[in-house]
Amino acid sequence: MAGPLEQFQIKSLVDGPVDAVAYTNSSLWMSVTVVVVTVFMLLGMSKREMVPGRWQSLAESMYEFVGNMIRDNVGDEGRKFFPFIFTLFMFILFGNLLGLIPGSFTFTSHIIVTLCMAMFVFLMVTLVGLAKHGLHFFSFFVPSGAPVALYPLMIPIEIISYLSRPVSLSVRLFANMMAGHTMLKVFAGFVFGLGAVTAGVGGILPIAMMVALTGFEILVAFLQAYVFAVLTCLYLNDALHLH
């Protein structure tokens, strides 16, 4: 039986001139995620009835959820960034959920994928802050109300904290998805192992644990997409309003 970490192996499906541009199983499931999200939104917006149906209700719920998140954490200035944050949230959410399908691939369980998304957010937020405030943006690294004598100590801490944002943002998503899928694989191994030596009776408890863990993973899939999106909103709020 395959080990619990084998599910995270990236495999080339279509070779490119170099390995870096090969079309892999990770690329495939990113493409599938984009298609599924697009179809989901098209189905939700196709009829636009006064009394919404199932798909329209789901699409509107997602729209309102992200819209409220931006309004609460960024304010009215954040509305222009709604398409970006909504796309980011839906891409991560559906990538997490599709990764729970047996035989699929969870691309958010790879640090390179989550780090690229986090670096894009980090660079965008920094550029937004520089575009709005110019050189005054660097006052963000000067703690408000701190004594001048403490500046040599606190400014480097603020800079390190700022530069660590993409690392913490990417590791949080990658680690949670990888840990959850590893646990599911481990308990799946218990089902076959204990079931084989106890005529199936010993596999009941691992199966129950897998059902509980799967429900928990669905919750984590939504929660991690929400955390990534809400932290993006908070970083935007810092860039737009500074201290």
BELSULGI-V649214 format. One record per residue. N is the residue number from 1. RES is the residue in one small letter. SS is DSSP state (H for helix, E for strand, - for the rest). PHI is phi in whole degrees, 0 to 359 (999 if undefined). BURIAL is 1 if it has 16 or more other C-alpha atoms within 10 Angstrom, else 0. Layout:
n=N res=RES ss=SS phi=PHI burial=BURIAL
n=N res=RES ss=SS phi=PHI burial=BURIAL
//
This chain:
n=1 res=m ss=- phi=999 burial=0
n=2 res=a ss=- phi=297 burial=0
n=3 res=g ss=- phi=291 burial=0
n=4 res=p ss=- phi=293 burial=1
n=5 res=l ss=- phi=263 burial=0
n=6 res=e ss=H phi=293 burial=0
n=7 res=q ss=H phi=295 burial=1
n=8 res=f ss=H phi=263 burial=1
n=9 res=q ss=- phi=289 burial=0
n=10 res=i ss=- phi=272 burial=0
n=11 res=k ss=- phi=240 burial=0
n=12 res=s ss=E phi=283 burial=1
n=13 res=l ss=E phi=260 burial=0
n=14 res=v ss=E phi=229 burial=0
n=15 res=d ss=- phi=290 burial=0
n=16 res=g ss=- phi=254 burial=0
n=17 res=p ss=- phi=300 burial=0
n=18 res=v ss=- phi=223 burial=0
n=19 res=d ss=H phi=299 burial=0
n=20 res=a ss=H phi=294 burial=0
n=21 res=v ss=H phi=245 burial=0
n=22 res=a ss=- phi=288 burial=0
n=23 res=y ss=E phi=271 burial=0
n=24 res=t ss=E phi=253 burial=1
n=25 res=n ss=H phi=297 burial=1
n=26 res=s ss=H phi=294 burial=1
n=27 res=s ss=H phi=298 burial=1
n=28 res=l ss=H phi=300 burial=1
n=29 res=w ss=H phi=284 burial=1
n=30 res=m ss=H phi=294 burial=1
n=31 res=s ss=H phi=297 burial=0
n=32 res=v ss=H phi=299 burial=0
n=33 res=t ss=H phi=298 burial=1
n=34 res=v ss=H phi=298 burial=1
n=35 res=v ss=H phi=295 burial=0
n=36 res=v ss=H phi=295 burial=1
n=37 res=v ss=H phi=297 burial=1
n=38 res=t ss=H phi=298 burial=0
n=39 res=v ss=H phi=296 burial=0
n=40 res=f ss=H phi=302 burial=0
n=41 res=m ss=H phi=288 burial=1
n=42 res=l ss=H phi=294 burial=0
n=43 res=l ss=H phi=296 burial=1
n=44 res=g ss=H phi=289 burial=1
n=45 res=m ss=H phi=257 burial=1
n=46 res=s ss=- phi=292 burial=0
n=47 res=k ss=- phi=259 burial=0
n=48 res=r ss=- phi=53 burial=0
n=49 res=e ss=- phi=278 burial=0
n=50 res=m ss=- phi=296 burial=0
n=51 res=v ss=- phi=259 burial=0
n=52 res=p ss=- phi=293 burial=0
n=53 res=g ss=- phi=276 burial=0
n=54 res=r ss=H phi=297 burial=0
n=55 res=w ss=H phi=292 burial=1
n=56 res=q ss=H phi=297 burial=1
n=57 res=s ss=H phi=296 burial=0
n=58 res=l ss=H phi=296 burial=1
n=59 res=a ss=H phi=296 burial=1
n=60 res=e ss=H phi=294 burial=1
n=61 res=s ss=H phi=297 burial=0
n=62 res=m ss=H phi=297 burial=1
n=63 res=y ss=H phi=299 burial=1
n=64 res=e ss=H phi=291 burial=0
n=65 res=f ss=H phi=298 burial=0
n=66 res=v ss=H phi=291 burial=1
n=67 res=g ss=H phi=299 burial=1
n=68 res=n ss=H phi=295 burial=0
n=69 res=m ss=H phi=299 burial=1
n=70 res=i ss=H phi=292 burial=1
n=71 res=r ss=H phi=297 burial=0
n=72 res=d ss=H phi=286 burial=0
n=73 res=n ss=H phi=254 burial=1
n=74 res=v ss=- phi=241 burial=1
n=75 res=g ss=- phi=97 burial=0
n=76 res=d ss=H phi=297 burial=0
n=77 res=e ss=H phi=294 burial=0
n=78 res=g ss=H phi=279 burial=1
n=79 res=r ss=H phi=297 burial=0
n=80 res=k ss=H phi=293 burial=0
n=81 res=f ss=H phi=264 burial=0
n=82 res=f ss=H phi=303 burial=1
n=83 res=p ss=H phi=302 burial=0
n=84 res=f ss=H phi=293 burial=0
n=85 res=i ss=H phi=291 burial=1
n=86 res=f ss=H phi=297 burial=1
n=87 res=t ss=H phi=297 burial=0
n=88 res=l ss=H phi=298 burial=1
n=89 res=f ss=H phi=297 burial=1
n=90 res=m ss=H phi=293 burial=1
n=91 res=f ss=H phi=297 burial=1
n=92 res=i ss=H phi=291 burial=1
n=93 res=l ss=H phi=300 burial=1
n=94 res=f ss=H phi=289 burial=1
n=95 res=g ss=H phi=297 burial=1
n=96 res=n ss=H phi=295 burial=1
n=97 res=l ss=H phi=290 burial=1
n=98 res=l ss=H phi=295 burial=1
n=99 res=g ss=- phi=292 burial=1
n=100 res=l ss=- phi=275 burial=1
n=101 res=i ss=- phi=286 burial=0
n=102 res=p ss=- phi=305 burial=0
n=103 res=g ss=- phi=89 burial=0
n=104 res=s ss=- phi=274 burial=0
n=105 res=f ss=- phi=225 burial=1
n=106 res=t ss=- phi=264 burial=1
n=107 res=f ss=H phi=289 burial=1
n=108 res=t ss=H phi=284 burial=1
n=109 res=s ss=H phi=271 burial=1
n=110 res=h ss=- phi=248 burial=1
n=111 res=i ss=H phi=298 burial=1
n=112 res=i ss=H phi=294 burial=0
n=113 res=v ss=H phi=288 burial=0
n=114 res=t ss=H phi=293 burial=1
n=115 res=l ss=H phi=292 burial=1
n=116 res=c ss=H phi=297 burial=0
n=117 res=m ss=H phi=296 burial=1
n=118 res=a ss=H phi=294 burial=1
n=119 res=m ss=H phi=294 burial=1
n=120 res=f ss=H phi=296 burial=0
n=121 res=v ss=H phi=299 burial=1
n=122 res=f ss=H phi=299 burial=1
n=123 res=l ss=H phi=293 burial=0
n=124 res=m ss=H phi=297 burial=0
n=125 res=v ss=H phi=297 burial=1
n=126 res=t ss=H phi=296 burial=1
n=127 res=l ss=H phi=293 burial=0
n=128 res=v ss=H phi=298 burial=1
n=129 res=g ss=H phi=297 burial=1
n=130 res=l ss=H phi=292 burial=1
n=131 res=a ss=H phi=294 burial=0
n=132 res=k ss=H phi=277 burial=0
n=133 res=h ss=H phi=251 burial=1
n=134 res=g ss=H phi=64 burial=0
n=135 res=l ss=H phi=291 burial=0
n=136 res=h ss=H phi=295 burial=0
n=137 res=f ss=H phi=302 burial=1
n=138 res=f ss=H phi=289 burial=0
n=139 res=s ss=H phi=293 burial=0
n=140 res=f ss=H phi=300 burial=1
n=141 res=f ss=H phi=272 burial=1
n=142 res=v ss=- phi=257 burial=1
n=143 res=p ss=- phi=302 burial=1
n=144 res=s ss=- phi=294 burial=0
n=145 res=g ss=- phi=81 burial=0
n=146 res=a ss=- phi=282 burial=0
n=147 res=p ss=- phi=299 burial=0
n=148 res=v ss=H phi=303 burial=0
n=149 res=a ss=H phi=298 burial=0
n=150 res=l ss=H phi=268 burial=0
n=151 res=y ss=H phi=305 burial=0
n=152 res=p ss=H phi=301 burial=0
n=153 res=l ss=H phi=270 burial=0
n=154 res=m ss=H phi=278 burial=1
n=155 res=i ss=H phi=297 burial=1
n=156 res=p ss=H phi=301 burial=0
n=157 res=i ss=H phi=296 burial=0
n=158 res=e ss=H phi=296 burial=0
n=159 res=i ss=H phi=294 burial=0
n=160 res=i ss=H phi=297 burial=0
n=161 res=s ss=H phi=298 burial=0
n=162 res=y ss=H phi=293 burial=0
n=163 res=l ss=H phi=289 burial=0
n=164 res=s ss=- phi=277 burial=0
n=165 res=r ss=H phi=303 burial=1
n=166 res=p ss=H phi=297 burial=1
n=167 res=v ss=H phi=292 burial=0
n=168 res=s ss=H phi=294 burial=0
n=169 res=l ss=H phi=294 burial=1
n=170 res=s ss=H phi=282 burial=1
n=171 res=v ss=H phi=294 burial=1
n=172 res=r ss=H phi=300 burial=0
n=173 res=l ss=H phi=290 burial=1
n=174 res=f ss=H phi=299 burial=1
n=175 res=a ss=H phi=293 burial=0
n=176 res=n ss=H phi=294 burial=1
n=177 res=m ss=H phi=290 burial=1
n=178 res=m ss=H phi=293 burial=1
n=179 res=a ss=H phi=296 burial=0
n=180 res=g ss=H phi=297 burial=1
n=181 res=h ss=H phi=291 burial=1
n=182 res=t ss=H phi=295 burial=1
n=183 res=m ss=H phi=298 burial=1
n=184 res=l ss=H phi=298 burial=1
n=185 res=k ss=H phi=293 burial=1
n=186 res=v ss=H phi=297 burial=0
n=187 res=f ss=H phi=292 burial=1
n=188 res=a ss=H phi=296 burial=1
n=189 res=g ss=H phi=295 burial=1
n=190 res=f ss=H phi=295 burial=1
n=191 res=v ss=H phi=301 burial=1
n=192 res=f ss=H phi=289 burial=1
n=193 res=g ss=H phi=294 burial=0
n=194 res=l ss=H phi=289 burial=1
n=195 res=g ss=H phi=295 burial=1
n=196 res=a ss=H phi=291 burial=0
n=197 res=v ss=H phi=264 burial=0
n=198 res=t ss=- phi=233 burial=0
n=199 res=a ss=- phi=57 burial=0
n=200 res=g ss=- phi=93 burial=0
n=201 res=v ss=- phi=294 burial=0
n=202 res=g ss=- phi=291 burial=1
n=203 res=g ss=H phi=276 burial=1
n=204 res=i ss=H phi=295 burial=0
n=205 res=l ss=H phi=296 burial=0
n=206 res=p ss=H phi=300 burial=1
n=207 res=i ss=H phi=296 burial=1
n=208 res=a ss=H phi=299 burial=0
n=209 res=m ss=H phi=294 burial=1
n=210 res=m ss=H phi=295 burial=1
n=211 res=v ss=H phi=298 burial=0
n=212 res=a ss=H phi=295 burial=0
n=213 res=l ss=H phi=293 burial=1
n=214 res=t ss=H phi=295 burial=1
n=215 res=g ss=H phi=299 burial=0
n=216 res=f ss=H phi=295 burial=0
n=217 res=e ss=H phi=294 burial=1
n=218 res=i ss=H phi=297 burial=0
n=219 res=l ss=H phi=296 burial=0
n=220 res=v ss=H phi=296 burial=1
n=221 res=a ss=H phi=302 burial=1
n=222 res=f ss=H phi=290 burial=1
n=223 res=l ss=H phi=297 burial=0
n=224 res=q ss=H phi=291 burial=1
n=225 res=a ss=H phi=295 burial=1
n=226 res=y ss=H phi=296 burial=1
n=227 res=v ss=H phi=298 burial=0
n=228 res=f ss=H phi=299 burial=1
n=229 res=a ss=H phi=290 burial=1
n=230 res=v ss=H phi=290 burial=1
n=231 res=l ss=H phi=292 burial=0
n=232 res=t ss=H phi=299 burial=1
n=233 res=c ss=H phi=298 burial=1
n=234 res=l ss=H phi=295 burial=1
n=235 res=y ss=H phi=294 burial=1
n=236 res=l ss=H phi=296 burial=1
n=237 res=n ss=H phi=299 burial=1
n=238 res=d ss=H phi=298 burial=1
n=239 res=a ss=H phi=292 burial=1
n=240 res=l ss=H phi=278 burial=1
n=241 res=h ss=H phi=245 burial=0
n=242 res=l ss=- phi=54 burial=1
n=243 res=h ss=- phi=281 burial=0
//
